Amino acid sequence: MNELKPDDPAFYYFVDDLPGAHIPATRIRKIFERLQQGKSLSDFTLGYLKNQGLEALYLHLTGCSTVDEFQKAARAEQVKRQQAALESRIARETEEQARDIARQARVKLATEQAEAAHRAREQDPRYIAKLKNKKLRDRYDLDIFIEEDFFAQLMSILRRVDTGKRLTDADILWLSTEAEEYYTDALCSAFHELEAVFYAEEFKKTQDPWMAVNASSHYRKCNQARAAETLLSPIKVDQLKSSKLKSALCTTHGGVKRDLERWNDAISLGEQAHGFMEMDFRPCTLLGAVYMEMGSYDLGQRCSGSMIPDTI
């Protein structure tokens, strides 16, 4: 901003409090510049000064007051304008402050009401149950719309699985057919883990190797091949009498080795299983799958026929 000079017309005419008096090309500035150049003003322009409240200047320019009278009156007008501007600014600030206080009060009230409503909702048994149901569904990747006819039975299944209770054959049949849309990978994995734990416990209690075979099958289906390996490794297959059982143990153990990508061990166990039960297709399917995963597709085809195995 340029520094105002003492002889600036805004000071000379006692209007330096008016913003437009300092801005080049404004109407009032042009009027003052015209006066400084000694040029007369039109009646229209004189009327403009009067309408702007510059009564003292108007009277002086129309010959109704002396210089001293003008200066005294113009100074008084300026003081009056400045006082009015100050009062107006204070009023605006007071009004704005009042609006801010009112706004803050409204925000505080709305926040308190929202918090009270939230607390009440959190204590509502229906809301608590709804929240629990949502968390349970999220846990099993069921954050989707569930048809009303399926909801109650599905939630019953989820609660049982979540508390470690085994599902019935009827439950699995329902999930695999009518409710297939809701039989998510997470729910399927949880089911197989429960079954695996059950059969592993049965094996520990009864030492029945068939329980270990069943447990291993379920462990593999919930991606817990290492748990199956831990369960199967101590079993002495050579000490068993049943060829069918020996073949089943070697086949499922071979499948575990396959999951762990221990291909040679898987092949060895598959061959043993085939030796125990030459007419059983399962060892051949295992061998075919392992050879294919190792890149020996021709050999894999010969072992498993034309099937590409996905279950062994």
SERO-4910 file (N, C-alpha, C, O; in steps of 0.05 Angstrom, whole numbers):
BEGIN
 pado doro    nc1    nc2    nc3   cac1   cac2   cac3    cc1    cc2    cc3    oc1    oc2    oc3
  Met    A     17    -24      0      0      0      0     18     25      0     37     26     15
  Asn    A     11     45    -17     27     69    -18     23     85      7      1     86     18
  Glu    A     44     98     17     42    115     41     26    140     35     32    154     15
  Leu    A      6    146     52    -10    170     47      6    195     54     19    196     74
  Lys    A      4    214     36     19    239     41      2    259     57    -23    257     56
  Pro    A     14    277     72     -1    297     88    -21    313     71    -42    320     81
  Asp    A    -13    319     46    -31    335     29    -51    318     13    -63    327     -5
  Asp    A    -53    293     21    -72    275      7   -100    287     11   -107    295     33
  Pro    A   -116    289    -10   -143    301     -8   -160    287     12   -178    299     23
  Ala    A   -156    261     17   -172    247     37   -169    259     64   -188    260     80
  Phe    A   -145    269     70   -140    282     96   -150    311     95   -162    321    114
  Tyr    A   -145    324     72   -153    352     70   -183    356     73   -192    375     85
  Tyr    A   -198    337     62   -227    339     63   -239    323     86   -264    319     88
  Phe    A   -222    312    104   -232    298    128   -249    273    121   -269    268    134
  Val    A   -240    259    100   -254    234     93   -234    210     93   -240    190     80
  Asp    A   -212    213    106   -192    191    105   -202    166    119   -190    145    117
  Asp    A   -225    168    133   -237    144    145   -253    128    125   -261    105    131
  Leu    A   -258    140    102   -273    125     81   -254    109     63   -236    121     51
  Pro    A   -258     83     61   -240     66     46   -237     75     17   -215     75      6
  Gly    A   -259     83      5   -258     91    -23   -241    116    -28   -233    121    -51
  Ala    A   -236    132     -7   -221    156    -11   -192    151    -17   -178    169    -26
  His    A   -182    127    -11   -154    120    -15   -149    102    -40   -126     96    -46
  Ile    A   -170     94    -53   -168     76    -75   -169     91   -101   -189    104   -107
  Pro    A   -149     88   -118   -149    102   -144   -173     93   -161   -182     70   -160
  Ala    A   -183    112   -176   -205    107   -196   -232    104   -184   -252    100   -198
  Thr    A   -235    106   -156   -262    106   -145   -275    133   -150   -261    152   -156
  Arg    A   -301    134   -148   -315    158   -155   -308    181   -137   -303    204   -146
  Ile    A   -306    176   -111   -300    198    -93   -272    207    -96   -266    231    -92
  Arg    A   -254    189   -103   -226    196   -107   -223    214   -132   -208    234   -132
  Lys    A   -238    207   -152   -238    224   -177   -249    252   -171   -239    271   -183
  Ile    A   -269    253   -154   -280    279   -147   -259    297   -133   -257    321   -139
  Phe    A   -244    284   -114   -224    300   -100   -202    309   -119   -192    331   -117
  Glu    A   -194    291   -137   -173    298   -156   -182    321   -174   -167    338   -182
  Arg    A   -208    321   -181   -219    343   -197   -218    369   -182   -212    390   -193
  Leu    A   -225    368   -156   -224    392   -139   -195    402   -137   -191    426   -138
  Gln    A   -176    383   -133   -148    392   -131   -138    405   -157   -120    423   -156
  Gln    A   -150    398   -179   -142    410   -205   -157    436   -210   -154    449   -230
  Gly    A   -174    444   -190   -188    469   -192   -212    468   -211   -222    489   -219
  Lys    A   -222    445   -217   -245    442   -235   -271    442   -219   -271    433   -196
  Ser    A   -292    452   -231   -318    453   -217   -332    425   -219   -325    408   -235
  Leu    A   -351    423   -201   -367    398   -200   -395    403   -210   -406    424   -206
  Ser    A   -406    383   -223   -434    386   -233   -454    384   -210   -447    374   -188
  Asp    A   -478    393   -215   -498    390   -194   -503    361   -187   -509    355   -163
  Phe    A   -502    344   -206   -506    315   -201   -485    305   -182   -491    290   -163
  Thr    A   -459    313   -187   -437    304   -169   -440    316   -142   -435    302   -122
  Leu    A   -448    341   -140   -452    354   -114   -474    339    -98   -472    335    -74
  Gly    A   -495    331   -113   -517    316   -100   -507    289    -90   -515    280    -69
  Tyr    A   -488    277   -105   -477    252    -96   -462    255    -70   -465    238    -52
  Leu    A   -447    277    -66   -432    282    -41   -452    286    -18   -447    276      4
  Lys    A   -473    299    -23   -493    303     -2   -506    277      5   -510    271     29
  Asn    A   -513    261    -15   -525    235     -9   -506    216      6   -515    198     20
  Gln    A   -480    220      3   -460    204     16   -456    213     45   -439    202     60
  Gly    A   -471    234     53   -468    243     81   -446    264     85   -440    271    108
  Leu    A   -435    273     63   -413    293     65   -426    321     63   -421    336     44
  Glu    A   -443    327     83   -458    352     83   -440    376     85   -445    396     71
  Ala    A   -419    375    102   -401    398    105   -387    404     79   -385    428     72
  Leu    A   -378    384     65   -364    388     40   -384    400     19   -377    417      3
  Tyr    A   -408    389     19   -428    399      0   -433    428      5   -434    444    -14
  Leu    A   -437    436     30   -443    464     36   -419    482     29   -423    504     19
  His    A   -395    472     34   -372    488     28   -369    492     -3   -363    514    -12
  Leu    A   -373    470    -18   -370    472    -47   -392    489    -60   -388    499    -82
  Thr    A   -414    491    -46   -437    507    -57   -436    535    -47   -455    551    -51
  Gly    A   -414    542    -32   -410    570    -23   -425    577      2   -429    600      9
  Cys    A   -434    556     17   -450    561     41   -434    562     66   -445    567     88
  Ser    A   -408    557     65   -391    558     89   -363    567     82   -354    563     60
  Thr    A   -350    579    102   -322    586     99   -304    562    102   -314    540    109
  Val    A   -278    565     97   -259    543    101   -259    535    130   -260    511    136
  Asp    A   -258    553    148   -258    546    177   -283    532    185   -283    512    200
  Glu    A   -305    542    175   -331    529    181   -332    501    170   -341    482    182
  Phe    A   -322    499    145   -321    472    133   -304    453    149   -313    430    154
  Gln    A   -280    461    156   -262    444    170   -274    435    197   -271    412    205
  Lys    A   -286    454    211   -298    447    237   -321    427    233   -323    407    248
  Ala    A   -338    433    213   -361    416    209   -352    389    198   -363    368    206
  Ala    A   -333    389    179   -324    364    167   -310    346    188   -314    322    188
  Arg    A   -295    359    207   -282    343    228   -303    331    246   -300    308    255
  Ala    A   -324    346    252   -345    336    269   -360    313    255   -367    293    268
  Glu    A   -364    316    229   -377    294    213   -360    269    214   -370    247    217
  Gln    A   -334    273    211   -316    250    211   -316    235    238   -318    211    239
  Val    A   -315    251    260   -316    239    286   -342    223    290   -342    201    301
  Lys    A   -364    235    280   -390    222    282   -390    196    266   -400    176    275
  Arg    A   -378    197    241   -377    173    224   -360    151    238   -367    128    239
  Gln    A   -337    160    248   -319    141    261   -332    128    285   -329    104    290
  Gln    A   -347    144    301   -361    133    324   -383    114    315   -386     93    327
  Ala    A   -397    121    294   -418    104    284   -406     78    273   -417     56    277
  Ala    A   -383     80    259   -370     56    248   -361     38    271   -363     14    269
  Leu    A   -350     51    292   -340     35    315   -364     21    328   -362     -3    335
  Glu    A   -386     36    332   -409     23    344   -420      1    327   -429    -20    337
  Ser    A   -420      6    300   -429    -15    282   -412    -40    283   -422    -63    283
  Arg    A   -385    -35    284   -367    -58    286   -371    -74    312   -371    -98    312
  Ile    A   -374    -59    334   -378    -72    360   -404    -87    359   -406   -109    370
  Ala    A   -425    -75    347   -451    -89    345   -448   -115    329   -459   -135    336
  Arg    A   -434   -113    306   -430   -137    289   -415   -158    304   -422   -182    304
  Glu    A   -394   -150    318   -378   -169    333   -394   -182    356   -392   -206    361
  Thr    A   -410   -165    369   -427   -175    391   -448   -195    380   -453   -216    392
  Glu    A   -459   -187    357   -479   -205    344   -466   -231    335   -478   -253    339
  Glu    A   -443   -229    323   -428   -253    315   -421   -271    339   -423   -295    338
  Gln    A   -412   -258    360   -405   -273    384   -430   -287    395   -428   -310    404
  Ala    A   -453   -273    395   -478   -285    405   -485   -309    387   -494   -329    397
  Arg    A   -482   -305    360   -488   -328    343   -469   -351    348   -478   -374    348
  Asp    A   -444   -345    353   -425   -367    359   -432   -382    384   -431   -406    386
  Ile    A   -440   -366    405   -448   -378    430   -473   -396    426   -475   -418    437
  Ala    A   -492   -385    411   -516   -401    405   -510   -426    389   -521   -447    394
  Arg    A   -492   -422    369   -484   -445    353   -470   -466    370   -476   -490    367
  Gln    A   -452   -458    387   -438   -477    404   -457   -491    423   -455   -515    429
  Ala    A   -478   -476    433   -498   -488    450   -514   -509    436   -520   -530    446
  Arg    A   -521   -503    410   -536   -522    394   -519   -547    389   -529   -570    391
  Val    A   -493   -543    382   -476   -566    377   -473   -582    402   -473   -607    401
  Lys    A   -469   -569    425   -466   -583    451   -491   -599    457   -489   -623    465
  Leu    A   -514   -587    453   -539   -601    458   -543   -625    440   -550   -646    448
  Ala    A   -537   -620    414   -539   -642    395   -520   -665    401   -527   -689    399
  Thr    A   -496   -658    409   -476   -678    417   -485   -694    441   -483   -719    442
  Glu    A   -495   -680    461   -504   -693    485   -528   -711    480   -530   -733    490
  Gln    A   -546   -702    462   -569   -718    455   -561   -743    440   -571   -765    444
  Ala    A   -541   -739    421   -531   -762    406   -517   -782    424   -521   -807    421
  Glu    A   -501   -772    443   -487   -790    461   -507   -805    479   -504   -829    484
  Ala    A   -528   -791    488   -549   -803    504   -564   -825    488   -569   -847    499
  Ala    A   -570   -818    463   -583   -838    446   -565   -862    441   -575   -885    441
  His    A   -539   -857    438   -520   -879    433   -518   -897    457   -518   -921    455
  Arg    A   -517   -884    481   -516   -900    506   -541   -917    509   -540   -940    517
  Ala    A   -564   -904    503   -589   -919    506   -590   -942    486   -599   -964    493
  Arg    A   -580   -937    462   -580   -958    441   -562   -981    449   -568  -1005    445
  Glu    A   -539   -974    461   -520   -995    469   -531  -1012    491   -522  -1035    495
  Gln    A   -549  -1001    507   -561  -1017    529   -586  -1032    521   -597  -1047    537
  Asp    A   -595  -1027    497   -619  -1040    487   -613  -1069    480   -595  -1074    464
  Pro    A   -626  -1088    493   -621  -1117    487   -623  -1124    458   -608  -1141    448
  Arg    A   -641  -1111    444   -644  -1117    415   -620  -1108    399   -610  -1121    381
  Tyr    A   -610  -1084    407   -586  -1074    393   -561  -1091    400   -545  -1097    382
  Ile    A   -559  -1099    425   -537  -1116    433   -537  -1143    418   -517  -1152    408
  Ala    A   -562  -1154    415   -564  -1179    400   -558  -1175    371   -545  -1192    358
  Lys    A   -567  -1153    360   -561  -1147    332   -532  -1143    327   -521  -1153    307
  Leu    A   -518  -1130    346   -489  -1126    343   -474  -1152    345   -456  -1157    330
  Lys    A   -483  -1169    363   -470  -1195    366   -474  -1212    341   -455  -1225    332
  Asn    A   -498  -1211    330   -503  -1226    306   -486  -1216    283   -476  -1232    267
  Lys    A   -482  -1190    281   -466  -1179    259   -437  -1187    262   -424  -1196    243
  Lys    A   -426  -1186    287   -399  -1194    291   -395  -1224    285   -375  -1232    274
  Leu    A   -415  -1239    292   -414  -1268    287   -415  -1273    257   -400  -1290    247
  Arg    A   -432  -1259    243   -433  -1263    214   -407  -1254    200   -398  -1266    181
  Asp    A   -397  -1231    210   -371  -1221    198   -349  -1242    202   -332  -1245    185
  Arg    A   -349  -1255    225   -328  -1274    231   -328  -1297    211   -307  -1309    205
  Tyr    A   -351  -1303    199   -353  -1325    180   -359  -1315    152   -370  -1329    135
  Asp    A   -351  -1290    147   -353  -1278    120   -381  -1278    110   -386  -1284     86
  Leu    A   -400  -1272    127   -428  -1272    119   -440  -1244    122   -463  -1241    130
  Asp    A   -425  -1224    114   -435  -1197    114   -451  -1191     89   -444  -1174     73
  Ile    A   -471  -1208     85   -488  -1205     61   -517  -1207     70   -523  -1214     94
  Phe    A   -536  -1202     52   -564  -1205     59   -571  -1234     62   -565  -1250     44
  Ile    A   -584  -1240     83   -592  -1268     89   -623  -1269     88   -636  -1254    103
  Glu    A   -633  -1286     72   -662  -1288     69   -675  -1296     96   -663  -1312    111
  Glu    A   -698  -1285    101   -712  -1289    126   -716  -1319    133   -713  -1327    155
  Asp    A   -723  -1335    112   -728  -1363    116   -703  -1378    125   -706  -1400    136
  Phe    A   -680  -1367    120   -655  -1381    126   -641  -1370    151   -624  -1383    163
  Phe    A   -650  -1347    159   -635  -1332    180   -633  -1347    206   -611  -1351    217
  Ala    A   -655  -1356    217   -655  -1368    244   -637  -1393    244   -621  -1397    263
  Gln    A   -641  -1411    225   -625  -1436    224   -596  -1430    220   -579  -1443    233
  Leu    A   -590  -1411    203   -562  -1405    198   -548  -1393    222   -526  -1400    229
  Met    A   -562  -1375    236   -551  -1363    261   -547  -1384    282   -528  -1383    297
  Ser    A   -565  -1403    284   -562  -1425    303   -537  -1441    297   -522  -1448    316
  Ile    A   -532  -1446    272   -508  -1461    264   -483  -1445    271   -463  -1456    281
  Leu    A   -483  -1419    265   -460  -1402    270   -454  -1401    300   -431  -1402    308
  Arg    A   -475  -1399    317   -470  -1398    346   -459  -1424    356   -441  -1424    373
  Arg    A   -468  -1446    345   -458  -1472    354   -429  -1475    346   -412  -1484    362
  Val    A   -423  -1468    321   -395  -1470    311   -377  -1452    328   -355  -1460    335
  Asp    A   -387  -1428    334   -370  -1409    348   -365  -1417    377   -345  -1408    389
  Thr    A   -383  -1433    388   -378  -1443    415   -365  -1471    416   -364  -1483    437
  Gly    A   -356  -1480    393   -342  -1505    392   -359  -1530    391   -349  -1552    397
  Lys    A   -384  -1527    383   -402  -1550    382   -403  -1561    353   -405  -1545    334
  Arg    A   -402  -1587    351   -402  -1599    325   -429  -1596    311   -450  -1594    325
  Leu    A   -429  -1596    285   -454  -1595    270   -463  -1623    264   -448  -1642    264
  Thr    A   -489  -1625    259   -501  -1651    253   -499  -1656    223   -493  -1638    207
  Asp    A   -504  -1681    215   -505  -1688    187   -526  -1672    172   -523  -1664    149
  Ala    A   -548  -1667    187   -571  -1652    175   -562  -1623    170   -569  -1611    149
  Asp    A   -546  -1612    188   -536  -1585    185   -519  -1583    159   -522  -1565    143
  Ile    A   -501  -1602    156   -482  -1601    134   -497  -1606    107   -491  -1594     87
  Leu    A   -517  -1623    108   -534  -1628     84   -548  -1603     76   -549  -1596     53
  Trp    A   -559  -1589     96   -574  -1564     91   -555  -1542     79   -562  -1529     60
  Leu    A   -531  -1540     92   -512  -1520     82   -502  -1527     54   -495  -1509     38
  Ser    A   -500  -1552     48   -489  -1561     22   -510  -1560      0   -503  -1563    -24
  Thr    A   -535  -1557      7   -556  -1557    -13   -572  -1531    -13   -567  -1512    -28
  Glu    A   -592  -1530      4   -610  -1507      5   -596  -1481     11   -601  -1460     -1
  Ala    A   -578  -1482     30   -564  -1458     40   -536  -1456     29   -518  -1444     42
  Glu    A   -531  -1467      6   -504  -1468     -4   -491  -1440     -7   -467  -1437     -4
  Glu    A   -508  -1420    -12   -498  -1392    -15   -485  -1382     10   -467  -1365      9
  Tyr    A   -493  -1393     33   -483  -1384     59   -461  -1402     70   -451  -1396     92
  Tyr    A   -455  -1423     56   -434  -1441     66   -407  -1430     57   -395  -1441     38
  Thr    A   -398  -1409     70   -373  -1396     62   -349  -1413     68   -350  -1432     83
  Asp    A   -327  -1405     56   -301  -1419     62   -294  -1418     92   -284  -1437    103
  Ala    A   -300  -1395    104   -294  -1391    132   -311  -1410    149   -301  -1423    168
  Leu    A   -336  -1413    143   -354  -1431    158   -346  -1460    152   -346  -1476    171
  Cys    A   -340  -1466    127   -332  -1494    120   -306  -1501    135   -304  -1523    146
  Ser    A   -288  -1482    136   -262  -1488    150   -267  -1492    179   -254  -1509    192
  Ala    A   -285  -1476    191   -291  -1479    220   -303  -1506    226   -297  -1519    246
  Phe    A   -321  -1515    208   -334  -1541    211   -312  -1563    211   -312  -1580    228
  His    A   -294  -1562    191   -274  -1583    189   -254  -1582    213   -245  -1603    221
  Glu    A   -249  -1559    223   -231  -1557    246   -244  -1570    271   -231  -1584    286
  Leu    A   -270  -1565    274   -284  -1578    297   -284  -1609    294   -279  -1623    313
  Glu    A   -288  -1618    270   -288  -1647    265   -260  -1658    269   -257  -1680    281
  Ala    A   -240  -1644    260   -213  -1653    263   -206  -1656    293   -194  -1676    301
  Val    A   -213  -1635    308   -207  -1636    337   -222  -1659    350   -211  -1673    368
  Phe    A   -247  -1663    343   -263  -1685    354   -250  -1712    349   -246  -1728    368
  Tyr    A   -243  -1717    324   -232  -1743    317   -204  -1746    329   -195  -1769    335
  Ala    A   -189  -1724    331   -162  -1726    343   -165  -1734    373   -149  -1749    383
  Glu    A   -185  -1722    386   -189  -1729    414   -198  -1758    417   -190  -1772    435
  Glu    A   -215  -1767    399   -224  -1795    399   -200  -1814    395   -198  -1835    408
  Phe    A   -182  -1806    377   -158  -1823    373   -141  -1824    398   -131  -1846    405
  Lys    A   -138  -1802    412   -123  -1802    437   -135  -1820    458   -121  -1833    473
  Lys    A   -162  -1820    458   -176  -1837    479   -177  -1866    471   -173  -1883    489
  Thr    A   -182  -1872    446   -186  -1900    438   -162  -1913    424   -160  -1937    422
  Gln    A   -144  -1895    414   -121  -1905    398   -130  -1920    373   -115  -1937    363
  Asp    A   -154  -1914    364   -165  -1926    340   -153  -1911    316   -160  -1887    313
  Pro    A   -136  -1923    299   -124  -1908    277   -144  -1896    257   -138  -1877    244
  Trp    A   -167  -1908    255   -187  -1897    237   -195  -1869    246   -202  -1852    229
  Met    A   -194  -1864    272   -200  -1837    282   -179  -1817    272   -184  -1794    266
  Ala    A   -154  -1827    271   -132  -1810    261   -136  -1804    231   -130  -1782    222
  Val    A   -145  -1824    216   -150  -1821    188   -172  -1799    184   -169  -1781    167
  Asn    A   -193  -1801    200   -215  -1781    197   -205  -1753    205   -211  -1734    192
  Ala    A   -190  -1752    227   -180  -1726    237   -162  -1714    215   -163  -1690    210
  Ser    A   -145  -1730    204   -126  -1720    183   -141  -1708    159   -134  -1687    149
  Ser    A   -162  -1722    151   -178  -1713    128   -190  -1686    134   -189  -1668    116
  His    A   -200  -1682    158   -212  -1656    165   -191  -1634    169   -195  -1611    162
  Tyr    A   -168  -1642    181   -146  -1622    184   -138  -1611    157   -133  -1587    154
  Arg    A   -136  -1628    138   -127  -1620    111   -148  -1601     99   -140  -1582     84
  Lys    A   -173  -1605    104   -194  -1589     92   -196  -1561    105   -210  -1544     95
  Cys    A   -183  -1558    128   -182  -1531    140   -154  -1520    141   -147  -1503    157
  Asn    A   -138  -1530    121   -111  -1520    117    -93  -1523    142    -78  -1505    149
  Gln    A    -95  -1545    156    -78  -1550    179    -63  -1577    175    -64  -1595    192
  Ala    A    -49  -1578    153    -34  -1602    147    -13  -1609    168     -8  -1633    173
  Arg    A     -1  -1589    180     19  -1594    200      7  -1608    225     20  -1625    237
  Ala    A    -17  -1601    232    -31  -1614    254    -36  -1643    247    -33  -1661    264
  Ala    A    -43  -1649    222    -47  -1676    214    -21  -1692    214    -20  -1715    221
  Glu    A      1  -1678    205     27  -1691    205     35  -1699    234     45  -1721    238
  Thr    A     30  -1681    253     37  -1687    281     21  -1711    291     31  -1727    306
  Leu    A     -4  -1713    282    -21  -1735    291    -13  -1761    279    -14  -1782    292
  Leu    A     -6  -1761    253     -1  -1786    239     27  -1798    242     31  -1822    242
  Ser    A     46  -1780    245     74  -1789    245     81  -1811    266     95  -1830    259
  Pro    A     70  -1810    290     77  -1831    310     65  -1858    305     73  -1878    317
  Ile    A     45  -1860    287     31  -1885    283     49  -1905    267     59  -1898    246
  Lys    A     52  -1928    278     69  -1949    266     51  -1966    247     37  -1985    257
  Val    A     51  -1960    222     34  -1974    203     40  -2003    201     22  -2020    198
  Asp    A     66  -2011    203     75  -2039    200     64  -2056    222     62  -2081    219
  Gln    A     56  -2044    245     46  -2060    267     16  -2065    265      5  -2080    282
  Leu    A      4  -2054    245    -25  -2058    242    -31  -2083    225    -14  -2091    209
  Lys    A    -54  -2095    228    -61  -2119    214    -77  -2114    189    -73  -2127    169
  Ser    A    -96  -2096    190   -114  -2091    168   -100  -2077    144    -90  -2055    147
  Ser    A   -101  -2090    121    -89  -2078     97   -105  -2053     89    -93  -2033     80
  Lys    A   -131  -2054     93   -147  -2031     86   -140  -2007    103   -137  -1984     93
  Leu    A   -136  -2012    129   -128  -1990    148   -100  -1980    141    -95  -1956    141
  Lys    A    -81  -1999    135    -54  -1990    128    -55  -1972    103    -41  -1952    102
  Ser    A    -70  -1981     83    -72  -1965     59    -84  -1938     64    -75  -1918     53
  Ala    A   -105  -1937     80   -118  -1912     86    -99  -1893    101    -99  -1869     94
  Leu    A    -84  -1903    120    -65  -1886    135    -43  -1876    116    -36  -1852    117
  Cys    A    -32  -1893    100    -11  -1884     81    -22  -1864     61     -8  -1845     53
  Thr    A    -46  -1869     52    -58  -1850     32    -62  -1823     44    -55  -1802     32
  Thr    A    -75  -1822     68    -81  -1796     80    -55  -1782     88    -52  -1758     87
  His    A    -35  -1798     98     -9  -1786    105      5  -1776     80     18  -1755     81
  Gly    A      2  -1791     58     14  -1781     33      1  -1755     24     15  -1737     14
  Gly    A    -25  -1753     28    -39  -1728     22    -29  -1705     38    -26  -1682     29
  Val    A    -23  -1710     64    -11  -1689     81     16  -1680     71     22  -1657     70
  Lys    A     32  -1700     63     59  -1694     52     56  -1677     26     71  -1659     21
  Arg    A     35  -1684     11     30  -1668    -13     24  -1639     -6     34  -1621    -19
  Asp    A      6  -1636     14     -1  -1608     22     24  -1593     31     26  -1569     27
  Leu    A     43  -1607     44     67  -1594     54     89  -1592     32    111  -1582     37
  Glu    A     82  -1601      8    100  -1600    -15    125  -1617    -11    147  -1611    -21
  Arg    A    122  -1639      4    144  -1658      8    138  -1681    -11    128  -1703     -3
  Trp    A    144  -1676    -37    135  -1694    -58    146  -1722    -56    130  -1741    -60
  Asn    A    171  -1725    -50    183  -1752    -49    170  -1769    -27    164  -1793    -31
  Asp    A    165  -1757     -4    152  -1771     18    124  -1779     10    114  -1801     16
  Ala    A    110  -1760     -5     83  -1766    -13     82  -1790    -33     65  -1807    -31
  Ile    A    101  -1790    -51    103  -1813    -70    109  -1839    -56     96  -1859    -62
  Ser    A    127  -1838    -37    134  -1863    -22    109  -1873     -7    104  -1897     -8
  Leu    A     95  -1856      6     71  -1865     21     49  -1874      2     35  -1893      8
  Gly    A     46  -1861    -21     26  -1869    -41     32  -1897    -51     14  -1914    -55
  Glu    A     58  -1903    -56     66  -1929    -66     61  -1951    -45     52  -1973    -51
  Gln    A     67  -1944    -20     61  -1963      2     31  -1969      3     23  -1992      5
  Ala    A     15  -1948      1    -14  -1951      3    -24  -1969    -20    -41  -1986    -16
  His    A    -13  -1965    -44    -20  -1981    -67    -12  -2010    -63    -26  -2028    -72
  Gly    A     10  -2014    -50     19  -2041    -45      1  -2056    -26     -3  -2080    -28
  Phe    A    -11  -2041     -7    -29  -2053     12    -56  -2059      0    -69  -2079      6
  Met    A    -66  -2043    -18    -92  -2046    -31    -90  -2039    -60    -95  -2016    -68
  Glu    A    -82  -2058    -76    -77  -2052   -105   -102  -2045   -120   -100  -2031   -140
  Met    A   -125  -2053   -111   -150  -2047   -125   -163  -2021   -116   -183  -2013   -127
  Asp    A   -151  -2008    -96   -162  -1983    -86   -152  -1960   -104   -128  -1957   -109
  Phe    A   -171  -1944   -114   -163  -1922   -132   -150  -1898   -118   -137  -1882   -130
  Arg    A   -154  -1897    -91   -145  -1873    -77   -114  -1869    -77   -105  -1847    -82
  Pro    A    -98  -1890    -72    -69  -1886    -74    -60  -1877   -102    -42  -1861   -105
  Cys    A    -74  -1889   -123    -67  -1881   -150    -74  -1852   -156    -59  -1837   -169
  Thr    A    -96  -1843   -145   -104  -1815   -149    -84  -1797   -135    -77  -1776   -146
  Leu    A    -75  -1805   -111    -55  -1789    -97    -29  -1787   -113    -18  -1765   -117
  Leu    A    -20  -1810   -123      5  -1810   -139      2  -1793   -164     20  -1778   -171
  Gly    A    -21  -1796   -177    -25  -1780   -201    -24  -1750   -196    -13  -1734   -211
  Ala    A    -36  -1742   -173    -37  -1714   -166     -9  -1704   -160     -1  -1682   -169
  Val    A      7  -1719   -145     34  -1711   -138     51  -1708   -162     66  -1688   -166
  Tyr    A     50  -1728   -180     67  -1727   -204     60  -1703   -222     77  -1690   -233
  Met    A     34  -1697   -224     26  -1674   -240     36  -1648   -227     46  -1630   -242
  Glu    A     35  -1646   -201     45  -1622   -188     75  -1619   -190     86  -1597   -188
  Met    A     88  -1642   -194    117  -1641   -198    124  -1636   -227    148  -1632   -234
  Gly    A    104  -1635   -245    109  -1630   -273    110  -1654   -290    114  -1652   -315
  Ser    A    107  -1678   -279    108  -1703   -294     79  -1710   -302     67  -1728   -291
  Tyr    A     68  -1696   -322     40  -1699   -329     33  -1727   -341     13  -1738   -335
  Asp    A     51  -1737   -358     46  -1763   -370     44  -1785   -349     26  -1801   -348
  Leu    A     64  -1784   -331     65  -1804   -309     41  -1800   -291     29  -1820   -282
  Gly    A     33  -1775   -286     10  -1770   -269    -16  -1781   -282    -33  -1792   -268
  Gln    A    -18  -1778   -308    -41  -1788   -322    -43  -1819   -321    -64  -1830   -317
  Arg    A    -20  -1831   -324    -19  -1860   -323    -27  -1871   -295    -40  -1891   -293
  Cys    A    -18  -1856   -274    -24  -1865   -247    -54  -1862   -240    -66  -1878   -226
  Ser    A    -66  -1840   -250    -93  -1834   -241   -113  -1837   -263   -136  -1830   -259
  Gly    A   -105  -1848   -286   -124  -1850   -308   -127  -1823   -320   -108  -1808   -323
  Ser    A   -151  -1816   -328   -156  -1791   -341   -165  -1770   -321   -171  -1747   -329
  Met    A   -167  -1777   -295   -177  -1758   -275   -155  -1739   -267   -131  -1746   -265
  Ile    A   -163  -1714   -263   -145  -1694   -251   -154  -1691   -222   -175  -1678   -218
  Pro    A   -141  -1703   -203   -151  -1704   -176   -151  -1677   -162   -135  -1660   -168
  Asp    A   -171  -1674   -145   -172  -1649   -129   -181  -1654   -100   -186  -1635    -85
  Thr    A   -182  -1679    -93   -191  -1685    -66   -171  -1700    -49   -174  -1701    -25
  Ile    A   -151  -1711    -61   -132  -1727    -46   -109  -1710    -36    -91  -1721    -23
***
